[in-house]
């Protein structure tokens, strides 16, 4: 999907968090949490990462997922500096190459990232593009209305009981490389990987960052105390346009999908939503539509031929 120049510009978050390598890790958690407060206050800034810079050079990046990974290890955030945990090198894109949405989506998929710093001609940071910033500028009404939630949702839902500790939740996220854990009423403690029924809440990467900012003892707090609840549940038959609108209105990046009275669960994320704009995927959809049109035209021709025969009799 091509975007004109103003829309491309709007997809870049212009005020990312930028810190020095010696910044205490706990300080960037506070900064990330403050950005989340800004999101909920309808601030234009919504970047869920921190860029590490020294002498005008981009050295590394720390994301919410990294905070979850470190939380799972129960590290002391007040004893670490950003330079000790940042991911490097950083995948970036020159602004001159940011001509359409496909360039960014290709890099997201190839490197399995969700944050892409955009650099100017002098290799200086302009801003960051993320699935969330892209979602804000896309106007794919018709295309999203043609697709169902079932087309992009993942059924690889990781769950935990309401009595699980937040530390255990963080460890699940880190081990399974997922961005959220669904909290259910009747999961067995022996097998948290298979969701059984009755989803009642959710805990996300963003929540873990917030809990760390509040200096909560993750090992002592149960999921039922801090989970987001009640859940808004999508149906597999809902359109992706409905999912898009709900994410936008609720300021969230993922929604739970439920069917068969909770026996079946799925997750739709911003990243999975954007998969439909993959050129191959779009070509497949267009091809299917063309085949449908051709089939309808054939049926129409056959019907007219039958009517002609009847009228001649």
Buried (B, 14 or more C-beta within 10 A) or exposed (E): BEBEEEBBBBBBBBBBBBBEBEBBBBBBBBBBBEBBEBBEEEEEBBBBBBBBBEEEEBBBBBBBBBBBBBBBEEBEBEEBBBBEBBBEEBBBBEBEEBEBBBBBBEBBEEEEBBBBBBBEEEEEBBBBBBBBBBBBBBEBEEBBEBBBBBBBBBEEBBBBBBEBBBBBBBBBBBEEEBBBBBBBBEBEEEEBEEBBBBBBBBBBBBBBBBBBBEEBEBEEBBBBEBBBBEBEBBEBEBBBBBBBEBBEEEBBBBBBBBBEEBEBBBBBBBBBBBBBBBEEBBEEBEEEEEEEEEEEEEEEEEEEEEEEEEEEE
